[in-house]
Amino acid sequence: MMKEIILQTTWQEWLGVVFSIFQVVLARYNNPKNYLFGIAGILLTLVVMFNSKLYAEFTLNIYYLIMSFYGLLYWKFGQQKHEIEISKTTTKEWKIAIGIIFFSFTIFYFALTHFTDSDVPIWDSLVSAFAWAGMWLMAKRKLENWILLNISNLISIPLMIHKDLYLYAILSIILFSVAVSGYLNWRKILNNSENA
């Protein structure tokens, strides 16, 4: 069984997962270079998700690609032309994030049920909706991005197993673990900066 899984795994899936692991580990350490690995992993993941008929995930990865470029520039320069600091999500930003979740879920679910042959429209839409909002918060360097990304990761694990994308299921477990650690690390950095 394990040999079959390894043999049916494409090189795009292998490399996409490896680059994605590097990306999230660097993000956990608050390193802006995380986006460079993220961009490489995203490009490979686009191929895998399209071939697996996970169209919301495919669209999510296009969004990831755009937000990765945005995040790289925002983290490095921000509005003050210096590296932006980690901060907590404001009430206004929470409203925007929740709006992103509801709006993107609605759009994805409608599109998947009416225009694709997706067999998992609810789950694919949920993973993408929470990830869209989480990635937006990460690009703005908000502590709570890790929470929304982990909701997406939890939903993604059984979805990837259902689609026989076992490496991406393992990646989702790794991403969940790193996101917990990332949240704790970013909170420590934020507390230290507030106390300084």
C-alpha positions in Angstrom: 0.0 0.0 0.0 2.7 2.5 1.0 4.7 1.6 -2.1 1.7 2.3 -4.3 1.2 5.7 -2.6 4.8 6.6 -3.2 4.7 5.4 -6.9 1.5 7.3 -7.7 2.8 10.6 -6.1 4.0 13.0 -8.8 7.2 15.0 -8.6 5.1 18.2 -8.5 3.4 16.9 -5.4 6.7 16.0 -3.8 8.4 19.3 -4.5 5.2 21.3 -3.8 5.0 19.8 -0.3 8.8 20.3 0.4 8.7 23.9 -0.6 5.5 24.5 1.4 7.1 23.0 4.5 10.1 25.4 4.1 7.6 28.3 3.7 5.6 27.6 6.8 8.7 26.9 9.0 10.3 30.3 7.8 6.9 32.0 8.5 6.9 30.5 12.0 10.3 32.2 12.6 8.9 35.5 11.3 11.2 35.4 8.2 10.0 37.3 5.2 11.9 34.9 2.9 9.1 32.4 3.6 7.3 33.9 0.6 10.0 32.8 -1.8 9.6 29.2 -0.9 5.8 29.7 -0.8 5.7 30.9 -4.4 7.7 27.9 -5.6 5.4 25.5 -3.7 2.3 27.2 -4.9 3.2 27.0 -8.6 3.7 23.2 -8.2 0.5 22.8 -6.2 -1.5 24.5 -8.8 -0.8 21.6 -11.2 -1.6 19.0 -8.6 -4.9 20.6 -7.5 -6.2 21.1 -11.0 -5.4 17.5 -11.9 -7.2 16.3 -8.8 -10.3 18.4 -9.6 -10.0 20.4 -6.4 -11.0 23.6 -8.2 -11.5 25.8 -5.1 -8.1 24.7 -3.9 -6.7 25.6 -7.3 -8.2 29.0 -7.1 -7.0 29.3 -3.5 -3.5 28.7 -4.7 -3.8 31.5 -7.3 -4.9 33.7 -4.4 -1.9 32.4 -2.4 0.4 33.3 -5.2 -0.9 36.9 -5.4 -0.9 37.3 -1.6 2.6 35.9 -1.4 3.9 38.7 -3.7 1.8 41.2 -1.7 2.9 39.7 1.7 6.6 39.8 0.6 6.3 43.5 -0.3 4.2 44.4 2.7 6.4 42.5 5.2 9.5 44.2 3.8 8.2 47.7 3.3 4.7 48.2 4.7 3.3 51.7 4.7 6.2 53.2 6.6 8.8 51.8 4.2 10.3 49.5 6.8 9.5 45.9 7.8 6.0 45.8 9.3 5.7 44.5 12.9 3.5 41.7 14.1 0.2 43.0 15.6 -3.2 41.7 16.8 -6.2 41.8 14.5 -8.4 44.8 15.1 -12.2 44.6 15.2 -12.4 46.1 11.7 -10.0 43.5 10.4 -11.9 40.6 12.0 -15.1 41.9 10.3 -13.2 41.9 7.0 -11.8 38.4 7.6 -15.2 37.0 8.5 -16.6 38.7 5.4 -13.9 37.0 3.3 -14.8 33.6 4.8 -18.6 34.0 4.0 -18.2 35.6 0.7 -15.5 33.2 -0.6 -17.4 30.1 0.7 -20.6 31.3 -1.1 -18.8 32.0 -4.4 -16.8 28.8 -4.3 -19.8 26.6 -3.4 -21.9 28.2 -6.1 -19.2 27.8 -8.7 -18.3 24.2 -7.8 -21.9 23.0 -7.7 -22.9 24.7 -10.9 -19.8 24.8 -13.2 -17.5 21.9 -12.2 -17.5 18.2 -11.7 -16.3 18.5 -8.1 -17.5 15.7 -5.8 -16.6 17.7 -2.6 -17.9 21.2 -3.1 -18.7 21.9 0.6 -15.3 20.7 2.0 -13.3 22.3 -0.9 -15.1 25.6 -0.3 -14.6 25.5 3.4 -10.9 24.8 3.2 -10.5 27.6 0.7 -12.7 30.2 2.6 -10.8 29.9 5.9 -7.4 29.9 4.1 -8.3 33.0 2.1 -9.0 34.9 5.3 -6.0 33.5 7.1 -3.6 34.3 4.2 -5.0 37.9 4.1 -4.2 38.2 7.9 -0.8 36.7 7.4 0.1 39.1 4.6 -0.8 41.9 7.1 1.3 40.2 9.7 -1.5 39.6 12.1 -1.1 37.1 15.0 -4.5 35.5 14.5 -3.7 34.4 10.9 -2.5 31.1 12.4 -6.0 30.4 13.9 -7.8 30.7 10.6 -5.1 28.8 8.7 -5.4 26.0 11.2 -9.1 25.7 10.8 -8.4 25.3 7.1 -5.7 22.7 7.8 -8.0 20.6 10.0 -10.6 20.5 7.3 -8.0 19.8 4.6 -6.6 16.6 6.2 -9.6 14.4 5.5 -10.2 16.1 2.2 -6.7 15.3 0.9 -7.0 11.7 2.1 -10.4 11.4 0.2 -8.6 12.6 -2.9 -5.7 10.2 -2.4 -3.3 13.1 -2.0 -1.6 11.6 1.0 1.5 13.9 0.9 -0.8 16.9 1.0 -2.6 15.3 4.0 0.7 14.9 5.7 1.6 18.4 4.8 -1.7 19.6 6.3 -0.8 17.9 9.6 2.7 19.4 9.5 1.2 22.8 8.7 -1.2 22.4 11.6 1.7 21.7 14.0 3.9 24.5 12.7 0.9 26.9 12.9 0.4 26.1 16.6 4.1 26.7 17.2 4.0 29.8 14.9 1.1 31.3 16.9 3.0 30.8 20.2 6.2 32.2 18.7 4.5 35.3 17.2 2.6 35.9 20.4 5.9 35.8 22.3 7.5 38.3 19.8 4.4 40.5 20.1 4.5 40.5 23.9 8.2 41.2 24.0 7.8 44.2 21.6 4.9 45.5 23.7 6.9 45.2 26.9 10.0 46.9 25.4 
